[in-house]
Amino acid sequence: MSLKQKRPHVADIRARKQRGEKLSMLYVTTTDEAAAAAAAGIDLLSIEAKDFTPEMREAAGACFVQIGLTPPTKGTVDGKLLVTAEHFLEAAYKYTAIGGDCFYCAASFEIQKAMCDNHIPIVAHVGLVPSYITWTGWRAVGKSAEEALAMWQQLKRLEEAGCFAVELEVVPARITEFFAKNTSMVYFSLGSGSGGDVQYLFAEDVLGYGRTRLPRHAKAYRDFKAEFDRLNDERVAAFSEFRVDVGSGAYPADEHSVGISDAEFEKFLNGVGER
């Protein structure tokens, strides 16, 4: 069986939800991270469209891969802004051909429904949605009954449209658990408690090298920032030593150069009239 045939499908992810299995998911940006996630047995990967290549798909191995189709500033196909259902569909078909398994889409409900109507597995986004942060601010969403009910109505509408899954970001854990148990969609919990079907973190947070402070919901399992800082210090030192060696003539030494016999060099000189 080929690796492609071993990869899970939407039906497999849904079946694992029904069995009550908890799945792991990482947002990755490099082939090294994708390959490491696959080697570690991570279940799902999130990769932005701009980073998704055949090499990334190969590195992801048997992971189920979500492709992020984001709003206009990031989500483009051949320079065209993704502002219509047709453009989103074009992108989805393009990345399906490379090996995308499902597609994150936080566009309008009409666009999401159009994609579902065309049998594209869609992951919606509810709660704290960074691309629409102006409407909520950087805070948990759903801590009031009014907000939770509004999300519930939104989720029921997305379920009826045919969305495969929903990313719930910074939503109260009890609310997430209720949503996951009372709708058919698969829930990717990003800071929304253990009630989700999938626990979703960014690789940079798990590895501890994020550019900003570690989010409250994240857990750093390693301190790669310190290691990266150490490696960069070593890089600067090596470059400096190289520069000094070049200036002093220590590099290149004889062992770094190609030699020629005295006889052959003499013949060369005779040939160009130096003797």
Contacts in CASP RR format, 6 or more apart in sequence:
PFRMAT RR
TARGET T0000
AUTHOR 0000-0000-0000
METHOD contacts of the structure
MODEL  1
MSLKQKRPHVADIRARKQRGEKLSMLYVTTTDEAAAAAAAGIDLLSIEAK
DFTPEMREAAGACFVQIGLTPPTKGTVDGKLLVTAEHFLEAAYKYTAIGG
DCFYCAASFEIQKAMCDNHIPIVAHVGLVPSYITWTGWRAVGKSAEEALA
MWQQLKRLEEAGCFAVELEVVPARITEFFAKNTSMVYFSLGSGSGGDVQY
LFAEDVLGYGRTRLPRHAKAYRDFKAEFDRLNDERVAAFSEFRVDVGSGA
YPADEHSVGISDAEFEKFLNGVGER
3 61 0 8 1.000
3 62 0 8 1.000
6 62 0 8 1.000
7 61 0 8 1.000
7 62 0 8 1.000
7 63 0 8 1.000
7 64 0 8 1.000
7 101 0 8 1.000
8 43 0 8 1.000
8 62 0 8 1.000
8 64 0 8 1.000
8 101 0 8 1.000
9 64 0 8 1.000
9 101 0 8 1.000
10 101 0 8 1.000
10 102 0 8 1.000
10 121 0 8 1.000
10 164 0 8 1.000
12 64 0 8 1.000
13 23 0 8 1.000
13 44 0 8 1.000
13 64 0 8 1.000
13 164 0 8 1.000
13 165 0 8 1.000
13 186 0 8 1.000
14 164 0 8 1.000
14 184 0 8 1.000
14 186 0 8 1.000
16 23 0 8 1.000
16 197 0 8 1.000
17 180 0 8 1.000
17 186 0 8 1.000
17 197 0 8 1.000
20 197 0 8 1.000
22 194 0 8 1.000
22 196 0 8 1.000
22 197 0 8 1.000
22 198 0 8 1.000
22 199 0 8 1.000
23 43 0 8 1.000
23 44 0 8 1.000
23 197 0 8 1.000
23 198 0 8 1.000
23 199 0 8 1.000
24 41 0 8 1.000
24 42 0 8 1.000
24 43 0 8 1.000
24 44 0 8 1.000
24 198 0 8 1.000
24 199 0 8 1.000
25 42 0 8 1.000
25 43 0 8 1.000
25 44 0 8 1.000
25 45 0 8 1.000
25 46 0 8 1.000
25 66 0 8 1.000
25 188 0 8 1.000
25 198 0 8 1.000
25 199 0 8 1.000
25 200 0 8 1.000
25 201 0 8 1.000
26 33 0 8 1.000
26 37 0 8 1.000
26 42 0 8 1.000
26 44 0 8 1.000
26 45 0 8 1.000
26 46 0 8 1.000
26 200 0 8 1.000
26 201 0 8 1.000
26 202 0 8 1.000
26 203 0 8 1.000
26 206 0 8 1.000
27 45 0 8 1.000
27 46 0 8 1.000
27 47 0 8 1.000
27 200 0 8 1.000
27 201 0 8 1.000
27 202 0 8 1.000
27 203 0 8 1.000
28 34 0 8 1.000
28 37 0 8 1.000
28 45 0 8 1.000
28 46 0 8 1.000
28 47 0 8 1.000
28 203 0 8 1.000
29 47 0 8 1.000
29 48 0 8 1.000
29 51 0 8 1.000
29 203 0 8 1.000
29 204 0 8 1.000
30 51 0 8 1.000
31 55 0 8 1.000
31 56 0 8 1.000
31 59 0 8 1.000
32 59 0 8 1.000
33 203 0 8 1.000
34 45 0 8 1.000
34 47 0 8 1.000
34 56 0 8 1.000
34 59 0 8 1.000
34 60 0 8 1.000
34 61 0 8 1.000
34 63 0 8 1.000
35 59 0 8 1.000
35 60 0 8 1.000
35 61 0 8 1.000
37 45 0 8 1.000
37 60 0 8 1.000
37 63 0 8 1.000
37 203 0 8 1.000
38 59 0 8 1.000
38 60 0 8 1.000
38 61 0 8 1.000
38 62 0 8 1.000
38 63 0 8 1.000
41 63 0 8 1.000
42 63 0 8 1.000
43 63 0 8 1.000
43 64 0 8 1.000
43 198 0 8 1.000
44 63 0 8 1.000
44 64 0 8 1.000
44 65 0 8 1.000
44 66 0 8 1.000
44 188 0 8 1.000
44 198 0 8 1.000
44 200 0 8 1.000
45 60 0 8 1.000
45 63 0 8 1.000
45 64 0 8 1.000
45 65 0 8 1.000
45 66 0 8 1.000
46 65 0 8 1.000
46 66 0 8 1.000
46 68 0 8 1.000
46 104 0 8 1.000
46 200 0 8 1.000
47 56 0 8 1.000
47 60 0 8 1.000
47 65 0 8 1.000
47 66 0 8 1.000
47 67 0 8 1.000
47 68 0 8 1.000
48 67 0 8 1.000
48 68 0 8 1.000
48 70 0 8 1.000
48 74 0 8 1.000
49 67 0 8 1.000
49 68 0 8 1.000
49 69 0 8 1.000
49 70 0 8 1.000
49 74 0 8 1.000
49 75 0 8 1.000
49 91 0 8 1.000
49 95 0 8 1.000
50 74 0 8 1.000
50 75 0 8 1.000
52 65 0 8 1.000
52 67 0 8 1.000
52 95 0 8 1.000
52 98 0 8 1.000
52 100 0 8 1.000
53 98 0 8 1.000
54 98 0 8 1.000
57 65 0 8 1.000
57 98 0 8 1.000
57 99 0 8 1.000
57 100 0 8 1.000
64 101 0 8 1.000
64 102 0 8 1.000
65 99 0 8 1.000
65 100 0 8 1.000
65 101 0 8 1.000
65 102 0 8 1.000
66 100 0 8 1.000
66 101 0 8 1.000
66 102 0 8 1.000
66 103 0 8 1.000
66 104 0 8 1.000
66 123 0 8 1.000
67 92 0 8 1.000
67 95 0 8 1.000
67 100 0 8 1.000
67 102 0 8 1.000
67 103 0 8 1.000
67 104 0 8 1.000
68 103 0 8 1.000
68 104 0 8 1.000
68 105 0 8 1.000
69 75 0 8 1.000
69 82 0 8 1.000
69 88 0 8 1.000
69 91 0 8 1.000
69 92 0 8 1.000
69 103 0 8 1.000
69 104 0 8 1.000
69 105 0 8 1.000
69 107 0 8 1.000
70 82 0 8 1.000
70 104 0 8 1.000
70 106 0 8 1.000
70 131 0 8 1.000
71 82 0 8 1.000
71 106 0 8 1.000
71 107 0 8 1.000
71 131 0 8 1.000
72 81 0 8 1.000
72 82 0 8 1.000
72 83 0 8 1.000
75 81 0 8 1.000
75 82 0 8 1.000
75 91 0 8 1.000
76 82 0 8 1.000
77 87 0 8 1.000
77 90 0 8 1.000
77 91 0 8 1.000
77 94 0 8 1.000
80 87 0 8 1.000
81 87 0 8 1.000
82 88 0 8 1.000
82 91 0 8 1.000
82 107 0 8 1.000
84 111 0 8 1.000
85 110 0 8 1.000
85 111 0 8 1.000
85 114 0 8 1.000
85 115 0 8 1.000
88 105 0 8 1.000
88 107 0 8 1.000
88 111 0 8 1.000
88 114 0 8 1.000
88 115 0 8 1.000
89 114 0 8 1.000
89 115 0 8 1.000
89 118 0 8 1.000
89 120 0 8 1.000
91 103 0 8 1.000
92 103 0 8 1.000
92 115 0 8 1.000
92 120 0 8 1.000
95 103 0 8 1.000
96 120 0 8 1.000
101 121 0 8 1.000
102 121 0 8 1.000
102 122 0 8 1.000
102 123 0 8 1.000
102 164 0 8 1.000
102 165 0 8 1.000
103 115 0 8 1.000
103 120 0 8 1.000
103 121 0 8 1.000
103 122 0 8 1.000
103 123 0 8 1.000
104 123 0 8 1.000
104 125 0 8 1.000
104 167 0 8 1.000
105 111 0 8 1.000
105 112 0 8 1.000
105 115 0 8 1.000
105 122 0 8 1.000
105 123 0 8 1.000
105 124 0 8 1.000
106 124 0 8 1.000
106 125 0 8 1.000
106 129 0 8 1.000
106 131 0 8 1.000
106 132 0 8 1.000
109 157 0 8 1.000
109 158 0 8 1.000
109 161 0 8 1.000
112 122 0 8 1.000
112 124 0 8 1.000
112 158 0 8 1.000
112 161 0 8 1.000
112 163 0 8 1.000
113 161 0 8 1.000
113 162 0 8 1.000
115 122 0 8 1.000
116 122 0 8 1.000
116 161 0 8 1.000
116 162 0 8 1.000
116 163 0 8 1.000
121 164 0 8 1.000
121 165 0 8 1.000
122 162 0 8 1.000
122 163 0 8 1.000
122 164 0 8 1.000
122 165 0 8 1.000
123 163 0 8 1.000
123 164 0 8 1.000
123 165 0 8 1.000
123 166 0 8 1.000
123 167 0 8 1.000
123 188 0 8 1.000
124 158 0 8 1.000
124 163 0 8 1.000
124 165 0 8 1.000
124 166 0 8 1.000
124 167 0 8 1.000
125 166 0 8 1.000
125 167 0 8 1.000
125 169 0 8 1.000
126 151 0 8 1.000
126 154 0 8 1.000
126 155 0 8 1.000
126 158 0 8 1.000
126 166 0 8 1.000
126 167 0 8 1.000
126 168 0 8 1.000
126 169 0 8 1.000
126 171 0 8 1.000
127 136 0 8 1.000
127 141 0 8 1.000
127 142 0 8 1.000
127 151 0 8 1.000
127 168 0 8 1.000
127 169 0 8 1.000
127 170 0 8 1.000
127 171 0 8 1.000
128 136 0 8 1.000
128 137 0 8 1.000
128 138 0 8 1.000
128 139 0 8 1.000
128 140 0 8 1.000
128 141 0 8 1.000
128 169 0 8 1.000
128 170 0 8 1.000
128 171 0 8 1.000
129 136 0 8 1.000
129 169 0 8 1.000
130 169 0 8 1.000
139 170 0 8 1.000
140 170 0 8 1.000
140 171 0 8 1.000
140 172 0 8 1.000
141 147 0 8 1.000
141 151 0 8 1.000
141 169 0 8 1.000
141 170 0 8 1.000
141 171 0 8 1.000
142 148 0 8 1.000
142 151 0 8 1.000
142 171 0 8 1.000
142 172 0 8 1.000
142 175 0 8 1.000
143 172 0 8 1.000
148 172 0 8 1.000
148 175 0 8 1.000
151 171 0 8 1.000
151 175 0 8 1.000
151 179 0 8 1.000
152 179 0 8 1.000
155 166 0 8 1.000
155 179 0 8 1.000
155 183 0 8 1.000
155 185 0 8 1.000
156 183 0 8 1.000
158 166 0 8 1.000
158 185 0 8 1.000
159 183 0 8 1.000
159 184 0 8 1.000
159 185 0 8 1.000
163 185 0 8 1.000
164 185 0 8 1.000
164 186 0 8 1.000
165 185 0 8 1.000
165 186 0 8 1.000
165 187 0 8 1.000
165 188 0 8 1.000
165 198 0 8 1.000
166 179 0 8 1.000
166 185 0 8 1.000
166 186 0 8 1.000
166 187 0 8 1.000
166 188 0 8 1.000
167 188 0 8 1.000
167 190 0 8 1.000
167 200 0 8 1.000
168 176 0 8 1.000
168 179 0 8 1.000
168 187 0 8 1.000
168 188 0 8 1.000
168 189 0 8 1.000
168 190 0 8 1.000
168 192 0 8 1.000
168 196 0 8 1.000
169 190 0 8 1.000
169 191 0 8 1.000
169 192 0 8 1.000
170 190 0 8 1.000
170 191 0 8 1.000
170 192 0 8 1.000
170 217 0 8 1.000
171 179 0 8 1.000
171 191 0 8 1.000
171 192 0 8 1.000
172 192 0 8 1.000
173 192 0 8 1.000
173 193 0 8 1.000
173 194 0 8 1.000
173 195 0 8 1.000
175 192 0 8 1.000
176 187 0 8 1.000
176 189 0 8 1.000
176 192 0 8 1.000
176 193 0 8 1.000
176 195 0 8 1.000
176 196 0 8 1.000
177 193 0 8 1.000
177 194 0 8 1.000
177 195 0 8 1.000
177 196 0 8 1.000
179 187 0 8 1.000
180 187 0 8 1.000
180 195 0 8 1.000
180 196 0 8 1.000
180 197 0 8 1.000
186 197 0 8 1.000
186 198 0 8 1.000
187 195 0 8 1.000
187 196 0 8 1.000
187 197 0 8 1.000
187 198 0 8 1.000
188 196 0 8 1.000
188 197 0 8 1.000
188 198 0 8 1.000
188 200 0 8 1.000
189 195 0 8 1.000
189 196 0 8 1.000
189 197 0 8 1.000
189 198 0 8 1.000
189 199 0 8 1.000
189 200 0 8 1.000
190 200 0 8 1.000
190 201 0 8 1.000
190 217 0 8 1.000
191 215 0 8 1.000
191 216 0 8 1.000
191 217 0 8 1.000
191 218 0 8 1.000
192 217 0 8 1.000
193 217 0 8 1.000
201 218 0 8 1.000
201 219 0 8 1.000
202 210 0 8 1.000
202 218 0 8 1.000
204 210 0 8 1.000
204 211 0 8 1.000
205 214 0 8 1.000
205 215 0 8 1.000
205 218 0 8 1.000
205 219 0 8 1.000
205 220 0 8 1.000
206 218 0 8 1.000
206 219 0 8 1.000
206 220 0 8 1.000
206 221 0 8 1.000
206 222 0 8 1.000
207 220 0 8 1.000
207 221 0 8 1.000
207 222 0 8 1.000
207 224 0 8 1.000
208 214 0 8 1.000
208 220 0 8 1.000
208 221 0 8 1.000
208 222 0 8 1.000
208 223 0 8 1.000
208 224 0 8 1.000
208 225 0 8 1.000
209 224 0 8 1.000
209 225 0 8 1.000
209 228 0 8 1.000
210 225 0 8 1.000
214 220 0 8 1.000
242 251 0 8 1.000
244 250 0 8 1.000
245 251 0 8 1.000
260 268 0 8 1.000
266 275 0 8 1.000
269 275 0 8 1.000
END
